[in-house]
Amino acid sequence: LKQLSRSVIKLKDNLAANGYEMPDLLGKPFHQGMKVIVINSIPDENLEKGSEIITKVLIPQVNYNDKMIQAAQVEVSIGI
């Protein structure tokens, strides 16, 4: 597991050095203006009513030189 973790870190560092970035969306608040594709919305009793949180990233967002080249596909939990 340690070796795999180091390999992932090296891969991310290499991508960043070449201008690529994958922002971390997991656990972030979701709002309608975001440039993501919502695959599924799940009601969640544990969240505050009306709040929307990204709870799963199926395909990550990829930016190249600060411009999005691939939109993320996410699952959103909605407070009820």
C-alpha positions in Angstrom: 0.0 0.0 0.0 2.8 2.4 0.8 4.5 1.8 -2.6 1.2 2.3 -4.4 0.6 5.6 -2.5 4.0 6.9 -3.4 3.4 6.0 -7.0 0.1 7.9 -7.0 1.9 11.0 -5.5 4.7 10.8 -8.1 2.1 10.5 -10.9 0.2 13.6 -9.6 3.4 15.6 -9.3 4.4 14.6 -12.8 1.0 15.7 -14.2 1.2 19.0 -12.2 4.6 19.7 -13.6 3.2 19.3 -17.1 0.2 21.7 -16.5 -2.5 19.2 -15.5 -4.6 19.5 -12.4 -7.4 17.4 -10.9 -9.2 19.5 -8.2 -10.6 17.7 -5.2 -14.4 17.9 -5.4 -15.3 15.2 -2.8 -17.1 16.7 0.2 -17.5 20.1 -1.4 -20.8 22.0 -1.4 -22.7 21.6 -4.7 -24.5 24.5 -6.4 -26.3 24.8 -9.7 -23.7 26.9 -11.4 -20.9 24.3 -11.1 -19.6 22.8 -14.4 -20.0 19.2 -13.4 -22.3 16.4 -14.6 -24.6 15.2 -11.9 -25.1 11.4 -12.4 -27.2 10.8 -9.4 -28.9 12.7 -6.5 -29.5 10.9 -3.2 -31.7 12.2 -0.4 -29.8 12.2 3.0 -31.5 12.7 6.3 -28.2 13.5 8.0 -27.6 16.7 6.0 -29.2 20.1 6.7 -32.4 20.5 4.7 -31.7 22.0 1.3 -27.9 21.5 1.5 -26.2 19.7 -1.4 -22.8 18.0 -1.0 -20.7 16.1 -3.5 -20.4 12.6 -2.0 -18.9 10.6 -4.9 -16.7 11.5 -7.9 -17.2 9.0 -10.7 -14.9 10.8 -13.2 -12.6 13.5 -12.0 -12.4 17.0 -13.4 -9.2 17.6 -15.3 -7.8 21.1 -15.9 -4.9 21.9 -18.3 -3.1 25.2 -17.8 -6.1 26.4 -15.6 -8.7 25.5 -18.3 -11.1 22.6 -17.8 -10.6 19.9 -20.5 -12.8 17.3 -18.8 -15.9 17.9 -16.7 -16.4 15.8 -13.6 -19.2 13.3 -13.2 -20.4 13.3 -9.6 -23.1 12.0 -7.2 -24.7 14.6 -4.9 -26.4 14.0 -1.5 -29.3 16.4 -0.8 -30.5 17.2 2.7 -34.2 16.4 3.4 
